[in-house]
Amino acid sequence: MTTEGMMTLRELLQDPIYAKWFAKPPKETEFTGWRVYAQKKRDKRWRKKDFEFWADAYQFLTRRGRLDTWYNASLTCRNEEYRPPVVRYQGKRQYYAKMLLTEGHLWCPYCRRPTMFGYFTKHHAFPEGGPTPMPHFLRCGICGIREVSIKRYQPGG
């Protein structure tokens, strides 16, 4: 399985609501750890770099035009889930529908973005890009979390 057709982070950041949310530091706990996944060129392998704090990971990802030159990337939380952005619509607070209704994508609460899920016999998130445990489960194309392990968010929910 490839992630062909997945929206890139650059495309997602063209949305002003998501861009503002993405740049806002999330609440962290002592258990929070961060990983930047980057795919420098289309159809090339994903690379990763770990950070203790969001600010360090964000700075690494955004410095020197990396977001403009890398094909795709993710600022992924390794230990905590994050809900989609919330907006006010008709006087009510609700999840931002644009992040939840992209065809073929699901909100990955660890990657903090919509991603494509698929079946993988090998996945870059696992040691040495080796065999994926239980390849019969749908997994996030970026962080490898199983689809059955995540909460499904709905617009308005």
mmCIF file of the C-alpha atoms, coordinates in Angstrom:
data_MODEL
# 
_entry.id   MODEL 
# 
loop_
_atom_site.group_PDB 
_atom_site.id 
_atom_site.type_symbol 
_atom_site.label_atom_id 
_atom_site.label_alt_id 
_atom_site.label_comp_id 
_atom_site.label_asym_id 
_atom_site.label_entity_id 
_atom_site.label_seq_id 
_atom_site.pdbx_PDB_ins_code 
_atom_site.Cartn_x 
_atom_site.Cartn_y 
_atom_site.Cartn_z 
_atom_site.occupancy 
_atom_site.B_iso_or_equiv 
_atom_site.pdbx_formal_charge 
_atom_site.auth_seq_id 
_atom_site.auth_comp_id 
_atom_site.auth_asym_id 
_atom_site.auth_atom_id 
_atom_site.pdbx_PDB_model_num 
ATOM 1   C CA . MET A 1 1   ? 0.000   0.000  0.000  1.00 0.00 ? 1   MET A CA 1 
ATOM 2   C CA . THR A 1 2   ? 1.197   3.490  -0.786 1.00 0.00 ? 2   THR A CA 1 
ATOM 3   C CA . THR A 1 3   ? -0.103  6.809  0.387  1.00 0.00 ? 3   THR A CA 1 
ATOM 4   C CA . GLU A 1 4   ? -0.726  7.897  -3.210 1.00 0.00 ? 4   GLU A CA 1 
ATOM 5   C CA . GLY A 1 5   ? -3.506  10.466 -3.224 1.00 0.00 ? 5   GLY A CA 1 
ATOM 6   C CA . MET A 1 6   ? -3.031  11.554 0.394  1.00 0.00 ? 6   MET A CA 1 
ATOM 7   C CA . MET A 1 7   ? -3.336  15.287 0.915  1.00 0.00 ? 7   MET A CA 1 
ATOM 8   C CA . THR A 1 8   ? 0.040   16.771 1.682  1.00 0.00 ? 8   THR A CA 1 
ATOM 9   C CA . LEU A 1 9   ? 0.709   18.913 4.717  1.00 0.00 ? 9   LEU A CA 1 
ATOM 10  C CA . ARG A 1 10  ? 1.415   21.816 2.356  1.00 0.00 ? 10  ARG A CA 1 
ATOM 11  C CA . GLU A 1 11  ? -2.085  21.426 0.873  1.00 0.00 ? 11  GLU A CA 1 
ATOM 12  C CA . LEU A 1 12  ? -3.648  21.204 4.332  1.00 0.00 ? 12  LEU A CA 1 
ATOM 13  C CA . LEU A 1 13  ? -1.841  24.356 5.464  1.00 0.00 ? 13  LEU A CA 1 
ATOM 14  C CA . GLN A 1 14  ? -3.414  26.329 2.622  1.00 0.00 ? 14  GLN A CA 1 
ATOM 15  C CA . ASP A 1 15  ? -6.578  26.227 4.717  1.00 0.00 ? 15  ASP A CA 1 
ATOM 16  C CA . PRO A 1 16  ? -6.343  29.224 7.098  1.00 0.00 ? 16  PRO A CA 1 
ATOM 17  C CA . ILE A 1 17  ? -8.284  27.538 9.899  1.00 0.00 ? 17  ILE A CA 1 
ATOM 18  C CA . TYR A 1 18  ? -6.104  24.436 9.870  1.00 0.00 ? 18  TYR A CA 1 
ATOM 19  C CA . ALA A 1 19  ? -2.926  26.520 9.463  1.00 0.00 ? 19  ALA A CA 1 
ATOM 20  C CA . LYS A 1 20  ? -3.763  28.585 12.559 1.00 0.00 ? 20  LYS A CA 1 
ATOM 21  C CA . TRP A 1 21  ? -4.643  25.457 14.552 1.00 0.00 ? 21  TRP A CA 1 
ATOM 22  C CA . PHE A 1 22  ? -1.494  23.633 13.393 1.00 0.00 ? 22  PHE A CA 1 
ATOM 23  C CA . ALA A 1 23  ? 0.756   26.515 14.510 1.00 0.00 ? 23  ALA A CA 1 
ATOM 24  C CA . LYS A 1 24  ? -0.829  26.784 17.962 1.00 0.00 ? 24  LYS A CA 1 
ATOM 25  C CA . PRO A 1 25  ? 1.100   24.828 20.620 1.00 0.00 ? 25  PRO A CA 1 
ATOM 26  C CA . PRO A 1 26  ? -1.052  21.962 21.926 1.00 0.00 ? 26  PRO A CA 1 
ATOM 27  C CA . LYS A 1 27  ? -1.396  21.143 25.598 1.00 0.00 ? 27  LYS A CA 1 
ATOM 28  C CA . GLU A 1 28  ? 1.347   18.717 26.540 1.00 0.00 ? 28  GLU A CA 1 
ATOM 29  C CA . THR A 1 29  ? 1.778   16.409 29.494 1.00 0.00 ? 29  THR A CA 1 
ATOM 30  C CA . GLU A 1 30  ? 4.917   14.866 30.907 1.00 0.00 ? 30  GLU A CA 1 
ATOM 31  C CA . PHE A 1 31  ? 4.278   11.843 28.680 1.00 0.00 ? 31  PHE A CA 1 
ATOM 32  C CA . THR A 1 32  ? 4.015   13.750 25.405 1.00 0.00 ? 32  THR A CA 1 
ATOM 33  C CA . GLY A 1 33  ? 6.689   13.048 22.815 1.00 0.00 ? 33  GLY A CA 1 
ATOM 34  C CA . TRP A 1 34  ? 6.791   14.235 19.211 1.00 0.00 ? 34  TRP A CA 1 
ATOM 35  C CA . ARG A 1 35  ? 7.966   12.851 15.905 1.00 0.00 ? 35  ARG A CA 1 
ATOM 36  C CA . VAL A 1 36  ? 8.370   14.627 12.604 1.00 0.00 ? 36  VAL A CA 1 
ATOM 37  C CA . TYR A 1 37  ? 7.739   12.358 9.641  1.00 0.00 ? 37  TYR A CA 1 
ATOM 38  C CA . ALA A 1 38  ? 8.947   13.722 6.326  1.00 0.00 ? 38  ALA A CA 1 
ATOM 39  C CA . GLN A 1 39  ? 8.756   12.538 2.767  1.00 0.00 ? 39  GLN A CA 1 
ATOM 40  C CA . LYS A 1 40  ? 11.193  14.761 0.913  1.00 0.00 ? 40  LYS A CA 1 
ATOM 41  C CA . LYS A 1 41  ? 10.177  13.651 -2.581 1.00 0.00 ? 41  LYS A CA 1 
ATOM 42  C CA . ARG A 1 42  ? 6.977   12.099 -3.887 1.00 0.00 ? 42  ARG A CA 1 
ATOM 43  C CA . ASP A 1 43  ? 7.012   8.273  -3.747 1.00 0.00 ? 43  ASP A CA 1 
ATOM 44  C CA . LYS A 1 44  ? 10.234  8.224  -1.725 1.00 0.00 ? 44  LYS A CA 1 
ATOM 45  C CA . ARG A 1 45  ? 10.627  6.756  1.735  1.00 0.00 ? 45  ARG A CA 1 
ATOM 46  C CA . TRP A 1 46  ? 9.422   8.496  4.855  1.00 0.00 ? 46  TRP A CA 1 
ATOM 47  C CA . ARG A 1 47  ? 12.041  9.609  7.364  1.00 0.00 ? 47  ARG A CA 1 
ATOM 48  C CA . LYS A 1 48  ? 11.510  10.419 11.029 1.00 0.00 ? 48  LYS A CA 1 
ATOM 49  C CA . LYS A 1 49  ? 13.087  12.465 13.787 1.00 0.00 ? 49  LYS A CA 1 
ATOM 50  C CA . ASP A 1 50  ? 12.035  12.450 17.447 1.00 0.00 ? 50  ASP A CA 1 
ATOM 51  C CA . PHE A 1 51  ? 11.670  15.412 19.809 1.00 0.00 ? 51  PHE A CA 1 
ATOM 52  C CA . GLU A 1 52  ? 10.726  15.772 23.439 1.00 0.00 ? 52  GLU A CA 1 
ATOM 53  C CA . PHE A 1 53  ? 8.748   18.997 23.000 1.00 0.00 ? 53  PHE A CA 1 
ATOM 54  C CA . TRP A 1 54  ? 6.280   20.220 20.380 1.00 0.00 ? 54  TRP A CA 1 
ATOM 55  C CA . ALA A 1 55  ? 8.046   23.583 20.010 1.00 0.00 ? 55  ALA A CA 1 
ATOM 56  C CA . ASP A 1 56  ? 11.311  21.889 19.024 1.00 0.00 ? 56  ASP A CA 1 
ATOM 57  C CA . ALA A 1 57  ? 9.568   19.617 16.518 1.00 0.00 ? 57  ALA A CA 1 
ATOM 58  C CA . TYR A 1 58  ? 7.579   22.524 15.072 1.00 0.00 ? 58  TYR A CA 1 
ATOM 59  C CA . GLN A 1 59  ? 10.694  24.664 14.714 1.00 0.00 ? 59  GLN A CA 1 
ATOM 60  C CA . PHE A 1 60  ? 12.549  21.797 12.992 1.00 0.00 ? 60  PHE A CA 1 
ATOM 61  C CA . LEU A 1 61  ? 9.659   21.256 10.575 1.00 0.00 ? 61  LEU A CA 1 
ATOM 62  C CA . THR A 1 62  ? 9.131   24.902 9.695  1.00 0.00 ? 62  THR A CA 1 
ATOM 63  C CA . ARG A 1 63  ? 12.683  26.251 9.474  1.00 0.00 ? 63  ARG A CA 1 
ATOM 64  C CA . ARG A 1 64  ? 14.529  26.982 6.245  1.00 0.00 ? 64  ARG A CA 1 
ATOM 65  C CA . GLY A 1 65  ? 11.547  26.457 3.981  1.00 0.00 ? 65  GLY A CA 1 
ATOM 66  C CA . ARG A 1 66  ? 11.243  22.741 4.655  1.00 0.00 ? 66  ARG A CA 1 
ATOM 67  C CA . LEU A 1 67  ? 7.471   22.830 4.289  1.00 0.00 ? 67  LEU A CA 1 
ATOM 68  C CA . ASP A 1 68  ? 7.906   24.457 0.885  1.00 0.00 ? 68  ASP A CA 1 
ATOM 69  C CA . THR A 1 69  ? 10.426  21.927 -0.405 1.00 0.00 ? 69  THR A CA 1 
ATOM 70  C CA . TRP A 1 70  ? 9.431   18.617 1.203  1.00 0.00 ? 70  TRP A CA 1 
ATOM 71  C CA . TYR A 1 71  ? 6.687   16.693 -0.556 1.00 0.00 ? 71  TYR A CA 1 
ATOM 72  C CA . ASN A 1 72  ? 4.775   15.723 2.609  1.00 0.00 ? 72  ASN A CA 1 
ATOM 73  C CA . ALA A 1 73  ? 5.244   15.800 6.366  1.00 0.00 ? 73  ALA A CA 1 
ATOM 74  C CA . SER A 1 74  ? 3.534   15.306 9.693  1.00 0.00 ? 74  SER A CA 1 
ATOM 75  C CA . LEU A 1 75  ? 4.083   16.638 13.195 1.00 0.00 ? 75  LEU A CA 1 
ATOM 76  C CA . THR A 1 76  ? 2.954   13.550 15.068 1.00 0.00 ? 76  THR A CA 1 
ATOM 77  C CA . CYS A 1 77  ? 2.394   13.098 18.778 1.00 0.00 ? 77  CYS A CA 1 
ATOM 78  C CA . ARG A 1 78  ? 3.794   9.761  19.840 1.00 0.00 ? 78  ARG A CA 1 
ATOM 79  C CA . ASN A 1 79  ? 1.771   9.262  23.020 1.00 0.00 ? 79  ASN A CA 1 
ATOM 80  C CA . GLU A 1 80  ? -1.398  11.336 23.030 1.00 0.00 ? 80  GLU A CA 1 
ATOM 81  C CA . GLU A 1 81  ? -4.391  11.801 20.778 1.00 0.00 ? 81  GLU A CA 1 
ATOM 82  C CA . TYR A 1 82  ? -5.559  15.222 19.635 1.00 0.00 ? 82  TYR A CA 1 
ATOM 83  C CA . ARG A 1 83  ? -9.030  16.137 18.424 1.00 0.00 ? 83  ARG A CA 1 
ATOM 84  C CA . PRO A 1 84  ? -9.593  17.984 15.134 1.00 0.00 ? 84  PRO A CA 1 
ATOM 85  C CA . PRO A 1 85  ? -9.827  21.773 15.105 1.00 0.00 ? 85  PRO A CA 1 
ATOM 86  C CA . VAL A 1 86  ? -13.035 23.201 16.526 1.00 0.00 ? 86  VAL A CA 1 
ATOM 87  C CA . VAL A 1 87  ? -14.894 26.063 14.862 1.00 0.00 ? 87  VAL A CA 1 
ATOM 88  C CA . ARG A 1 88  ? -18.022 28.021 15.667 1.00 0.00 ? 88  ARG A CA 1 
ATOM 89  C CA . TYR A 1 89  ? -20.819 27.347 13.176 1.00 0.00 ? 89  TYR A CA 1 
ATOM 90  C CA . GLN A 1 90  ? -24.340 28.745 13.586 1.00 0.00 ? 90  GLN A CA 1 
ATOM 91  C CA . GLY A 1 91  ? -23.490 29.662 17.163 1.00 0.00 ? 91  GLY A CA 1 
ATOM 92  C CA . LYS A 1 92  ? -22.292 26.170 18.099 1.00 0.00 ? 92  LYS A CA 1 
ATOM 93  C CA . ARG A 1 93  ? -18.790 24.809 18.562 1.00 0.00 ? 93  ARG A CA 1 
ATOM 94  C CA . GLN A 1 94  ? -18.117 21.811 16.338 1.00 0.00 ? 94  GLN A CA 1 
ATOM 95  C CA . TYR A 1 95  ? -15.299 19.909 14.694 1.00 0.00 ? 95  TYR A CA 1 
ATOM 96  C CA . TYR A 1 96  ? -14.064 21.544 11.523 1.00 0.00 ? 96  TYR A CA 1 
ATOM 97  C CA . ALA A 1 97  ? -15.837 19.583 8.793  1.00 0.00 ? 97  ALA A CA 1 
ATOM 98  C CA . LYS A 1 98  ? -13.224 20.232 6.111  1.00 0.00 ? 98  LYS A CA 1 
ATOM 99  C CA . MET A 1 99  ? -10.681 18.164 8.091  1.00 0.00 ? 99  MET A CA 1 
ATOM 100 C CA . LEU A 1 100 ? -13.139 15.289 8.480  1.00 0.00 ? 100 LEU A CA 1 
ATOM 101 C CA . LEU A 1 101 ? -14.768 15.057 5.080  1.00 0.00 ? 101 LEU A CA 1 
ATOM 102 C CA . THR A 1 102 ? -11.793 14.739 2.752  1.00 0.00 ? 102 THR A CA 1 
ATOM 103 C CA . GLU A 1 103 ? -12.613 11.742 0.591  1.00 0.00 ? 103 GLU A CA 1 
ATOM 104 C CA . GLY A 1 104 ? -10.528 8.672  1.392  1.00 0.00 ? 104 GLY A CA 1 
ATOM 105 C CA . HIS A 1 105 ? -9.051  10.270 4.513  1.00 0.00 ? 105 HIS A CA 1 
ATOM 106 C CA . LEU A 1 106 ? -9.664  9.895  8.255  1.00 0.00 ? 106 LEU A CA 1 
ATOM 107 C CA . TRP A 1 107 ? -8.605  12.201 11.054 1.00 0.00 ? 107 TRP A CA 1 
ATOM 108 C CA . CYS A 1 108 ? -5.525  10.658 12.651 1.00 0.00 ? 108 CYS A CA 1 
ATOM 109 C CA . PRO A 1 109 ? -5.458  11.918 16.245 1.00 0.00 ? 109 PRO A CA 1 
ATOM 110 C CA . TYR A 1 110 ? -1.729  11.197 16.543 1.00 0.00 ? 110 TYR A CA 1 
ATOM 111 C CA . CYS A 1 111 ? -0.671  12.815 13.260 1.00 0.00 ? 111 CYS A CA 1 
ATOM 112 C CA . ARG A 1 112 ? -3.099  15.651 14.010 1.00 0.00 ? 112 ARG A CA 1 
ATOM 113 C CA . ARG A 1 113 ? -4.268  15.740 10.402 1.00 0.00 ? 113 ARG A CA 1 
ATOM 114 C CA . PRO A 1 114 ? -6.383  13.825 7.881  1.00 0.00 ? 114 PRO A CA 1 
ATOM 115 C CA . THR A 1 115 ? -4.478  10.857 6.472  1.00 0.00 ? 115 THR A CA 1 
ATOM 116 C CA . MET A 1 116 ? -5.174  7.812  4.370  1.00 0.00 ? 116 MET A CA 1 
ATOM 117 C CA . PHE A 1 117 ? -5.392  4.448  6.056  1.00 0.00 ? 117 PHE A CA 1 
ATOM 118 C CA . GLY A 1 118 ? -4.459  1.235  4.324  1.00 0.00 ? 118 GLY A CA 1 
ATOM 119 C CA . TYR A 1 119 ? -3.081  -2.275 4.692  1.00 0.00 ? 119 TYR A CA 1 
ATOM 120 C CA . PHE A 1 120 ? 0.698   -2.503 5.002  1.00 0.00 ? 120 PHE A CA 1 
ATOM 121 C CA . THR A 1 121 ? 2.984   -5.522 5.068  1.00 0.00 ? 121 THR A CA 1 
ATOM 122 C CA . LYS A 1 122 ? 5.880   -3.089 5.723  1.00 0.00 ? 122 LYS A CA 1 
ATOM 123 C CA . HIS A 1 123 ? 5.577   0.332  7.269  1.00 0.00 ? 123 HIS A CA 1 
ATOM 124 C CA . HIS A 1 124 ? 8.172   3.048  7.869  1.00 0.00 ? 124 HIS A CA 1 
ATOM 125 C CA . ALA A 1 125 ? 6.877   3.688  11.424 1.00 0.00 ? 125 ALA A CA 1 
ATOM 126 C CA . PHE A 1 126 ? 7.993   0.262  12.587 1.00 0.00 ? 126 PHE A CA 1 
ATOM 127 C CA . PRO A 1 127 ? 11.591  -0.686 13.404 1.00 0.00 ? 127 PRO A CA 1 
ATOM 128 C CA . GLU A 1 128 ? 13.847  -0.500 10.367 1.00 0.00 ? 128 GLU A CA 1 
ATOM 129 C CA . GLY A 1 129 ? 10.755  -0.225 8.158  1.00 0.00 ? 129 GLY A CA 1 
ATOM 130 C CA . GLY A 1 130 ? 10.351  -3.927 8.773  1.00 0.00 ? 130 GLY A CA 1 
ATOM 131 C CA . PRO A 1 131 ? 7.315   -6.155 8.789  1.00 0.00 ? 131 PRO A CA 1 
ATOM 132 C CA . THR A 1 132 ? 4.157   -4.582 10.085 1.00 0.00 ? 132 THR A CA 1 
ATOM 133 C CA . PRO A 1 133 ? 2.618   -6.412 13.030 1.00 0.00 ? 133 PRO A CA 1 
ATOM 134 C CA . MET A 1 134 ? -0.850  -7.667 12.141 1.00 0.00 ? 134 MET A CA 1 
ATOM 135 C CA . PRO A 1 135 ? -0.896  -6.448 8.508  1.00 0.00 ? 135 PRO A CA 1 
ATOM 136 C CA . HIS A 1 136 ? -4.604  -7.328 8.258  1.00 0.00 ? 136 HIS A CA 1 
ATOM 137 C CA . PHE A 1 137 ? -5.525  -4.102 10.127 1.00 0.00 ? 137 PHE A CA 1 
ATOM 138 C CA . LEU A 1 138 ? -6.020  -0.761 8.417  1.00 0.00 ? 138 LEU A CA 1 
ATOM 139 C CA . ARG A 1 139 ? -3.229  1.590  9.525  1.00 0.00 ? 139 ARG A CA 1 
ATOM 140 C CA . CYS A 1 140 ? -2.439  5.266  9.200  1.00 0.00 ? 140 CYS A CA 1 
ATOM 141 C CA . GLY A 1 141 ? -0.179  5.803  6.211  1.00 0.00 ? 141 GLY A CA 1 
ATOM 142 C CA . ILE A 1 142 ? 2.054   8.083  8.280  1.00 0.00 ? 142 ILE A CA 1 
ATOM 143 C CA . CYS A 1 143 ? 2.253   6.942  11.918 1.00 0.00 ? 143 CYS A CA 1 
ATOM 144 C CA . GLY A 1 144 ? 0.977   3.367  11.560 1.00 0.00 ? 144 GLY A CA 1 
ATOM 145 C CA . ILE A 1 145 ? -1.759  3.496  14.234 1.00 0.00 ? 145 ILE A CA 1 
ATOM 146 C CA . ARG A 1 146 ? -4.480  0.933  13.684 1.00 0.00 ? 146 ARG A CA 1 
ATOM 147 C CA . GLU A 1 147 ? -7.779  2.349  12.468 1.00 0.00 ? 147 GLU A CA 1 
ATOM 148 C CA . VAL A 1 148 ? -9.705  0.314  15.069 1.00 0.00 ? 148 VAL A CA 1 
ATOM 149 C CA . SER A 1 149 ? -7.698  2.092  17.793 1.00 0.00 ? 149 SER A CA 1 
ATOM 150 C CA . ILE A 1 150 ? -8.793  5.625  16.993 1.00 0.00 ? 150 ILE A CA 1 
ATOM 151 C CA . LYS A 1 151 ? -11.923 7.602  17.678 1.00 0.00 ? 151 LYS A CA 1 
ATOM 152 C CA . ARG A 1 152 ? -13.983 8.536  14.639 1.00 0.00 ? 152 ARG A CA 1 
ATOM 153 C CA . TYR A 1 153 ? -14.855 12.231 14.645 1.00 0.00 ? 153 TYR A CA 1 
ATOM 154 C CA . GLN A 1 154 ? -17.907 13.643 12.923 1.00 0.00 ? 154 GLN A CA 1 
ATOM 155 C CA . PRO A 1 155 ? -18.586 17.240 11.884 1.00 0.00 ? 155 PRO A CA 1 
ATOM 156 C CA . GLY A 1 156 ? -20.751 18.897 14.483 1.00 0.00 ? 156 GLY A CA 1 
ATOM 157 C CA . GLY A 1 157 ? -19.729 16.262 17.031 1.00 0.00 ? 157 GLY A CA 1 
# 
